[in-house]
Amino acid sequence: MSDQHDPMARARAAALAELRAAPVAARWTRKAARVVGASVVVCLLVGAVAVAASLIDARGAVAQGPFLAALLVVVVLGGVGAVAPRGRNLAVVVALVGAPIAMAAIAWARGAGLPSTSPAWVCSVSHVGLDLIPLGFALAALRQSAWTWPRALAAGLGAGTVGAFLGELACHQGARHVLVHHVGAWLFVALACVAISRALPSRTFAP
């Protein structure tokens, strides 16, 4: 029987033609670069505004350098963890372990801190508001692969780190304030990322 009259051969030929016509999916590294890039750009803009508004000087920036660098590492890990293939997604594990360590270290380093005339809730609102942009990129990236809660949580922790970056530059209050209004906002964004991404339909179920 010729291929023209063989149903299996026709089905195979149609499937191959469809695969050739389908657009090539963007590599996961490009997707990760978009998620990480959005967060890093917002962090850099926040830093520039903080310097321009004299919220921090050169000496303060040097003192905060290790913490700011640690936050940027969490940003990168969260962005990579959102889209990296499941079999080699070590970034998720490192982000889930590293983010709580960074939170604890930031709170511990504050000590008693300095008094502030601004209401404490301002930090929470500004933290969450600043995270909306990276959160949007993270949610879009999570739709490009099969949903898992560790991946979604890592992406949320990365997005929430942007607000923490602002807190390190603009807020100088003590450890208790950091735990409630900064770490609390950070965790809120991370859990919101898990809940929202779970409700959104995935565009693909790639691992």
Backbone hydrogen bonds in HBPLUS format (Angstrom, degrees):
<---DONOR---> <-ACCEPTOR-->    atom                        ^
c    i                          cat <-CA-CA->   ^        H-A-AA   ^      H-
h    n   atom  resd res      DA  || num        DHA   H-A  angle D-A-AA Bond
n    s   type  num  typ     dist DA aas  dist angle  dist       angle   num
A0005-HIS N   A0002-SER O   3.09 MM   3  5.61 146.5  2.21 110.2 118.7     1
A0006-ASP N   A0003-ASP O   3.33 MM   3  4.98 154.8  2.40  94.1 101.5     2
A0010-ARG N   A0006-ASP O   2.96 MM   4  6.25 157.8  2.01 157.5 164.3     3
A0011-ALA N   A0007-PRO O   2.88 MM   4  6.08 158.9  1.92 149.4 155.4     4
A0012-ARG N   A0008-MET O   2.91 MM   4  6.10 157.3  1.96 145.7 152.1     5
A0013-ALA N   A0009-ALA O   2.94 MM   4  6.10 159.3  1.98 145.8 151.5     6
A0014-ALA N   A0010-ARG O   2.91 MM   4  6.12 155.5  1.97 147.8 154.5     7
A0015-ALA N   A0011-ALA O   2.94 MM   4  6.17 155.5  2.00 147.3 153.9     8
A0016-LEU N   A0012-ARG O   2.98 MM   4  6.20 161.6  2.01 151.2 155.9     9
A0017-ALA N   A0013-ALA O   2.97 MM   4  6.14 154.8  2.03 143.9 151.1    10
A0018-GLU N   A0014-ALA O   2.96 MM   4  6.19 150.3  2.05 143.1 151.0    11
A0019-LEU N   A0015-ALA O   2.97 MM   4  6.25 154.8  2.04 147.7 154.5    12
A0020-ARG N   A0016-LEU O   2.98 MM   4  6.22 155.5  2.04 147.9 154.2    13
A0021-ALA N   A0017-ALA O   3.02 MM   4  6.20 145.3  2.15 140.5 149.8    14
A0022-ALA N   A0018-GLU O   3.00 MM   4  6.13 131.8  2.24 142.2 154.1    15
A0030-ARG N   A0027-ARG O   3.02 MM   3  5.54 134.1  2.23 110.6 121.6    16
A0031-LYS N   A0027-ARG O   3.40 MM   4  6.86 156.5  2.46 147.7 153.9    17
A0032-ALA N   A0028-TRP O   2.88 MM   4  6.13 159.5  1.92 150.6 156.4    18
A0033-ALA N   A0029-THR O   2.93 MM   4  6.08 150.4  2.02 138.7 146.8    19
A0034-ARG N   A0030-ARG O   3.06 MM   4  6.38 145.3  2.18 144.0 152.4    20
A0035-VAL N   A0031-LYS O   3.12 MM   4  6.48 161.2  2.16 152.2 156.3    21
A0036-VAL N   A0032-ALA O   2.87 MM   4  6.04 176.7  1.88 160.6 161.8    22
A0037-GLY N   A0033-ALA O   2.77 MM   4  5.58 152.8  1.84 135.2 144.7    23
A0038-ALA N   A0034-ARG O   3.03 MM   4  6.10 156.9  2.08 143.1 147.8    24
A0039-SER N   A0035-VAL O   3.38 MM   4  6.66 162.6  2.41 146.8 150.4    25
A0040-VAL N   A0036-VAL O   2.89 MM   4  6.10 166.6  1.90 160.0 164.3    26
A0041-VAL N   A0037-GLY O   2.91 MM   4  5.95 162.0  1.94 149.8 154.6    27
A0042-VAL N   A0038-ALA O   3.20 MM   4  6.38 159.9  2.24 142.7 147.8    28
A0043-CYS N   A0039-SER O   2.95 MM   4  6.23 158.1  2.00 149.4 155.8    29
A0044-LEU N   A0040-VAL O   2.89 MM   4  6.15 158.9  1.93 153.0 158.1    30
A0045-LEU N   A0041-VAL O   2.94 MM   4  6.18 155.8  2.00 149.2 156.0    31
A0046-VAL N   A0042-VAL O   2.90 MM   4  6.12 155.8  1.96 148.9 155.8    32
A0047-GLY N   A0043-CYS O   2.90 MM   4  6.17 156.4  1.96 148.0 154.6    33
A0048-ALA N   A0044-LEU O   2.93 MM   4  6.17 156.3  1.98 146.9 152.9    34
A0049-VAL N   A0045-LEU O   2.94 MM   4  6.18 161.0  1.98 150.3 155.2    35
A0050-ALA N   A0046-VAL O   2.89 MM   4  6.07 156.9  1.94 149.4 156.2    36
A0051-VAL N   A0047-GLY O   3.01 MM   4  6.24 156.0  2.07 148.1 153.7    37
A0052-ALA N   A0048-ALA O   2.92 MM   4  6.11 163.5  1.94 148.8 154.0    38
A0053-ALA N   A0049-VAL O   2.84 MM   4  5.95 148.2  1.94 147.4 155.7    39
A0055-LEU N   A0050-ALA O   2.80 MM   5  4.99 152.0  1.88 160.4 160.9    40
A0054-SER N   A0051-VAL O   3.08 MM   3  5.01 158.8  2.13 103.5 108.9    41
A0061-ALA N   A0057-ASP O   2.86 MM   4  6.10 154.7  1.93 154.1 161.9    42
A0062-VAL N   A0058-ALA O   3.03 MM   4  6.29 152.8  2.11 147.1 153.5    43
A0063-ALA N   A0059-ARG O   3.03 MM   4  6.29 159.0  2.08 147.6 153.4    44
A0064-GLN N   A0060-GLY O   2.93 MM   4  6.11 149.0  2.03 146.1 154.5    45
A0065-GLY N   A0061-ALA O   2.92 MM   4  5.83 109.9  2.43 131.7 148.2    46
A0065-GLY N   A0062-VAL O   3.14 MM   3  4.90 147.9  2.25  94.4 104.1    47
A0067-PHE N   A0064-GLN O   3.04 MM   3  5.48 117.4  2.45 112.2 127.2    48
A0068-LEU N   A0064-GLN O   2.92 MM   4  6.10 164.5  1.94 163.0 168.0    49
A0069-ALA N   A0065-GLY O   2.86 MM   4  6.01 159.1  1.91 156.9 162.8    50
A0070-ALA N   A0066-PRO O   2.97 MM   4  6.15 152.1  2.05 139.5 147.1    51
A0071-LEU N   A0067-PHE O   2.96 MM   4  6.24 152.5  2.04 146.3 153.6    52
A0072-LEU N   A0068-LEU O   3.03 MM   4  6.32 153.5  2.11 145.4 152.2    53
A0073-VAL N   A0069-ALA O   3.01 MM   4  6.33 147.4  2.12 145.2 154.2    54
A0074-VAL N   A0070-ALA O   3.09 MM   4  6.45 153.1  2.16 145.6 152.1    55
A0075-VAL N   A0071-LEU O   2.96 MM   4  6.29 150.9  2.04 145.9 154.4    56
A0076-VAL N   A0072-LEU O   3.01 MM   4  6.31 158.5  2.05 148.7 152.9    57
A0077-LEU N   A0073-VAL O   2.91 MM   4  6.18 167.1  1.93 154.3 157.8    58
A0078-GLY N   A0074-VAL O   2.86 MM   4  5.97 160.7  1.90 150.3 155.4    59
A0079-GLY N   A0075-VAL O   3.02 MM   4  6.23 160.1  2.06 148.7 154.0    60
A0080-VAL N   A0076-VAL O   2.93 MM   4  6.13 165.4  1.96 156.6 160.4    61
A0081-GLY N   A0077-LEU O   2.80 MM   4  5.81 157.9  1.85 144.4 151.9    62
A0082-ALA N   A0078-GLY O   3.07 MM   4  6.16 133.4  2.30 137.5 147.8    63
A0083-VAL N   A0080-VAL O   3.20 MM   3  5.79 145.7  2.33 112.9 120.6    64
A0084-ALA N   A0080-VAL O   2.90 MM   4  5.72 152.5  1.98 167.3 174.7    65
A0088-ARG N   A0085-PRO O   3.11 MM   3  5.82 150.6  2.20 119.1 126.5    66
A0086-ARG N   A0207-PRO O   2.76 MM 121  5.45 148.9  1.86 121.9 132.0    67
A0092-VAL N   A0089-ASN O   3.25 MM   3  5.84 145.6  2.37 110.8 117.4    68
A0094-VAL N   A0090-LEU O   3.05 MM   4  6.37 168.8  2.06 160.5 163.3    69
A0095-ALA N   A0091-ALA O   2.84 MM   4  5.88 157.0  1.89 145.9 152.7    70
A0096-LEU N   A0092-VAL O   2.93 MM   4  6.09 162.1  1.97 151.9 156.4    71
A0097-VAL N   A0093-VAL O   3.08 MM   4  6.29 139.5  2.25 142.8 153.4    72
A0098-GLY N   A0094-VAL O   2.63 MM   4  5.61 161.2  1.66 150.8 157.8    73
A0099-ALA N   A0095-ALA O   2.95 MM   4  5.61 165.9  1.97 142.9 146.3    74
A0102-ALA N   A0098-GLY O   2.90 MM   4  6.17 157.1  1.95 154.5 160.9    75
A0103-MET N   A0099-ALA O   2.92 MM   4  6.20 157.9  1.97 153.8 160.1    76
A0104-ALA N   A0100-PRO O   2.94 MM   4  6.15 166.1  1.96 150.2 153.2    77
A0105-ALA N   A0101-ILE O   2.92 MM   4  6.09 158.6  1.97 149.0 155.3    78
A0106-ILE N   A0102-ALA O   2.99 MM   4  6.11 160.5  2.03 150.0 154.6    79
A0107-ALA N   A0103-MET O   3.07 MM   4  6.30 164.3  2.09 151.4 155.5    80
A0108-TRP N   A0104-ALA O   2.91 MM   4  6.03 164.8  1.94 150.2 155.0    81
A0109-ALA N   A0105-ALA O   2.97 MM   4  6.05 155.7  2.03 145.7 151.9    82
A0110-ARG N   A0107-ALA O   3.22 MM   3  5.43 140.5  2.39 101.3 111.8    83
A0113-GLY N   A0110-ARG O   3.14 MM   3  5.38 124.5  2.46 145.2 136.4    84
A0175-ALA N   A0111-GLY O   2.91 MM  64  5.40 160.2  1.95 163.5 159.4    85
A0114-LEU N   A0172-HIS O   2.76 MM  58  5.64 153.1  1.83 138.9 147.9    86
A0122-VAL N   A0119-PRO O   3.13 MM   3  5.73 155.5  2.19 114.7 121.7    87
A0123-CYS N   A0120-ALA O   3.17 MM   3  5.93 140.8  2.33 117.9 124.7    88
A0125-VAL N   A0121-TRP O   2.99 MM   4  6.27 168.2  2.00 160.1 162.0    89
A0126-SER N   A0122-VAL O   2.92 MM   4  6.02 168.2  1.94 151.9 155.6    90
A0127-HIS N   A0123-CYS O   2.88 MM   4  5.86 151.9  1.95 141.6 150.1    91
A0128-VAL N   A0124-SER O   3.03 MM   4  6.25 173.0  2.03 154.8 155.2    92
A0129-GLY N   A0125-VAL O   2.85 MM   4  5.95 164.2  1.87 151.1 156.5    93
A0130-LEU N   A0126-SER O   2.98 MM   4  5.98 156.8  2.04 143.1 148.3    94
A0131-ASP N   A0127-HIS O   3.21 MM   4  6.41 137.7  2.40 139.3 150.6    95
A0131-ASP N   A0128-VAL O   3.07 MM   3  5.09 127.6  2.35  96.2 110.6    96
A0132-LEU N   A0129-GLY O   3.36 MM   3  5.55 159.5  2.41 103.3 109.2    97
A0135-LEU N   A0131-ASP O   2.88 MM   4  5.89 151.4  1.96 153.2 162.7    98
A0136-GLY N   A0132-LEU O   2.96 MM   4  6.11 150.3  2.05 142.4 148.9    99
A0136-GLY N   A0133-ILE O   3.12 MM   3  5.26 119.9  2.50  99.9 113.9   100
A0137-PHE N   A0133-ILE O   3.26 MM   4  6.67 156.5  2.31 152.0 157.7   101
A0138-ALA N   A0134-PRO O   2.92 MM   4  6.13 155.4  1.98 147.0 154.2   102
A0139-LEU N   A0135-LEU O   2.90 MM   4  6.12 161.4  1.93 154.0 158.0   103
A0140-ALA N   A0136-GLY O   3.07 MM   4  6.26 157.6  2.12 145.0 151.0   104
A0141-ALA N   A0137-PHE O   3.01 MM   4  6.20 152.9  2.09 144.9 152.2   105
A0142-LEU N   A0138-ALA O   2.94 MM   4  6.17 153.6  2.01 149.8 157.0   106
A0144-GLN N   A0141-ALA O   3.00 MM   3  5.49 162.5  2.03 115.2 120.8   107
A0203-ARG N   A0143-ARG O   2.81 MM  60  5.61 157.1  1.86 145.5 152.9   108
A0146-ALA N   A0206-ALA O   2.78 MM  60  5.50 171.0  1.79 154.8 153.6   109
A0152-ALA N   A0148-THR O   3.06 MM   4  6.30 162.6  2.09 152.7 158.0   110
A0153-LEU N   A0149-TRP O   2.83 MM   4  5.90 158.1  1.88 150.4 156.2   111
A0154-ALA N   A0150-PRO O   2.94 MM   4  6.09 160.4  1.98 147.4 152.5   112
A0155-ALA N   A0151-ARG O   3.02 MM   4  6.22 159.0  2.07 146.4 152.2   113
A0156-GLY N   A0152-ALA O   2.93 MM   4  6.14 153.4  2.00 143.7 151.2   114
A0157-LEU N   A0153-LEU O   2.87 MM   4  6.11 154.4  1.93 150.3 157.0   115
A0158-GLY N   A0154-ALA O   3.00 MM   4  6.24 154.0  2.07 146.1 153.0   116
A0159-ALA N   A0155-ALA O   2.99 MM   4  6.28 156.3  2.05 146.9 153.1   117
A0160-GLY N   A0156-GLY O   2.87 MM   4  6.03 158.3  1.92 148.8 155.0   118
A0161-THR N   A0157-LEU O   3.14 MM   4  6.19 123.5  2.48 135.2 147.5   119
A0161-THR N   A0158-GLY O   3.29 MM   3  5.26 143.9  2.43  95.1 105.2   120
A0162-VAL N   A0159-ALA O   3.36 MM   3  6.03 156.7  2.42 114.0 118.6   121
A0165-PHE N   A0161-THR O   2.92 MM   4  6.24 141.0  2.08 146.7 157.4   122
A0165-PHE N   A0162-VAL O   3.14 MM   3  5.05 124.1  2.47  91.9 106.0   123
A0166-LEU N   A0162-VAL O   3.26 MM   4  6.69 150.6  2.35 144.2 150.6   124
A0167-GLY N   A0163-GLY O   3.02 MM   4  6.36 153.8  2.09 144.3 151.8   125
A0168-GLU N   A0164-ALA O   3.01 MM   4  6.31 148.2  2.11 147.2 154.1   126
A0169-LEU N   A0166-LEU O   3.04 MM   3  5.23 131.1  2.29 100.3 113.6   127
A0170-ALA N   A0166-LEU O   2.85 MM   4  5.96 162.8  1.88 163.7 168.6   128
A0171-CYS N   A0167-GLY O   3.01 MM   4  5.05 151.9  2.09 128.8 135.2   129
A0178-VAL N   A0174-GLY O   3.06 MM   4  6.37 156.8  2.11 149.4 156.6   130
A0179-LEU N   A0175-ALA O   2.90 MM   4  6.16 163.4  1.93 157.4 161.0   131
A0180-VAL N   A0176-ARG O   3.04 MM   4  6.24 160.0  2.09 151.5 156.3   132
A0181-HIS N   A0177-HIS O   2.82 MM   4  5.71 160.1  1.86 155.1 159.9   133
A0182-HIS N   A0178-VAL O   2.97 MM   4  4.85 143.4  2.10 122.4 131.5   134
A0183-VAL N   A0178-VAL O   2.77 MM   5  6.11 167.7  1.78 163.7 167.7   135
A0186-TRP N   A0182-HIS O   2.89 MM   4  6.09 156.1  1.95 147.4 154.9   136
A0187-LEU N   A0183-VAL O   2.89 MM   4  6.12 164.7  1.91 155.2 157.5   137
A0188-PHE N   A0184-GLY O   2.97 MM   4  6.14 150.2  2.07 141.5 150.4   138
A0189-VAL N   A0185-ALA O   3.00 MM   4  6.26 159.5  2.04 151.7 155.2   139
A0190-ALA N   A0186-TRP O   3.05 MM   4  6.33 159.5  2.09 148.2 154.3   140
A0191-LEU N   A0187-LEU O   2.91 MM   4  6.07 167.1  1.92 154.2 156.8   141
A0192-ALA N   A0188-PHE O   2.87 MM   4  6.00 150.1  1.96 143.7 153.0   142
A0193-CYS N   A0189-VAL O   2.92 MM   4  6.13 148.7  2.02 144.6 152.6   143
A0194-VAL N   A0190-ALA O   3.17 MM   4  6.55 151.2  2.26 142.4 149.5   144
A0195-ALA N   A0191-LEU O   2.96 MM   4  6.25 166.3  1.98 152.3 155.2   145
A0196-ILE N   A0192-ALA O   2.83 MM   4  5.89 171.5  1.83 154.8 157.7   146
A0197-SER N   A0193-CYS O   2.98 MM   4  5.80 160.6  2.02 141.0 147.3   147
A0198-ARG N   A0194-VAL O   3.05 MM   4  6.07 145.1  2.18 138.9 148.1   148
A0199-ALA N   A0195-ALA O   3.22 MM   4  6.46 143.0  2.37 139.7 148.6   149
A0199-ALA N   A0196-ILE O   3.09 MM   3  5.19 125.0  2.40  97.2 111.1   150
A0200-LEU N   A0196-ILE O   3.03 MM   4  6.30 139.0  2.20 146.9 158.6   151
